[in-house]
């Protein structure tokens, strides 16, 4: 009787993935147009990014940019709010608008057969938005309620306290992007109209991604709509570096008596995407430290100590510079030891990182890229983000190439630069009884917010 031996084939590593290369055009009004043909992606993703930094908001009206973006589709010279909603629903258009550090973003998802309607509506809200008093008042009320919810939620409260503590009070990042209850409550419809008049095509970018084979003369369709919008605003300079508060290296305890879990939020200066170490280095570092359940932080705090369900770490680039942030919740009775362990992990020198963990983190980020960018909306969002930052589409491919050859020496140098910089800003949302224990951890001065 013979025995059959099954020989399993060797699995070769996947071929390097390349970010899609867009076709670039210049619309008549000066806006940059990026087209990405993705066969089989029948839902098209349209994005419009306009330069209007929140740093140019009038003092006392912080949050007006976000409110203006949210209210743009609440009525135009041709359609009421209800008529706009009916048009969007009838044509299957998913609409969204918001604001970021650098400006305003409009976007929609639509099938190719209804792209013309979507383009007309986007042009309409850019050229003819009216901001009806009643609709603006409703949106302002909703935003005030959202702010109250954020203040009540421990995770959101920690991030709000962090920016208040970390950033210099003279700079716009010191306040939330969406304003405070005081600045939002004072906004009027005329405030939003005035901010809308500051929009213009200068420095703007339009992205359309999806299966474009079903769209006849796609450039002509965009020229006939978005290309005809003139606007009255002129592009503002990109935001400069956000200053760090002189007393940022300290701990703040936001008192929440009886809270069952304590929320921790730590941050210190980090890089932007132009870092000489390469942005891929910091993507791998975030994964290695706190990007997954098997990362360094969770191996200790979750698996060995049982303090947490999970704490994450990562890097957030800004126009200039950025942040290294770490956050998550821990058992209330383990607040001080968990924070002490966490700070100890974050103090480990870069030379401690092994070849295996660096390669594991880098391979995960590089090899999952095709999944992260599998849809038209993900491609469009990334292109808008790159355009906002003044970077080209090849940035993604260069980052992935770097990750494939990343070694522990590069990661070590990059991490040491972060950990040896200015000290951590630490925010703790939890029971006030933790104050004495926090004071003994050597995190700097401890203050309590009631």
Secondary structure, DSSP 8 states (H G I E B T S, - for coil): ----------------------EEEE-TTS-EEEEEE-TT--EEEEEEEEE--GGGS-TT-TTHHHHHHHHTTSBBSS-BHHHHHHHHHHTT-EEEEEE-SSEEEEEEEEEGGGHHHHHHHHHHHHHHB---HHHHHHHHHHHHHHHHHHHHSHHHHHHHHHHHHHB-TTSGGGS-TT--HHHHHT--HHHHHHHHTT-BSTT-EEEEEE-GGGSTTHHHHHHHTGGG--BS-----------B-TT-SSEEEEE-TT-SEEEEEEEEEE--TT-TT-HHHHHHHHHHHHSSTTSHHHIIIIIIT--EEEEEEEEEE-SSSEEEEEEEEEEGGGHHHHHHHHHHHHT--GGG--HHHHHHHHHHHHHTHHHHT-SHHHHHHHHHHHHHTT--THHHHHHHHHHHT--HHHHHHHHHHHHTSS--EEEEEE-GGGHHHHHTTT-S-EEEE-
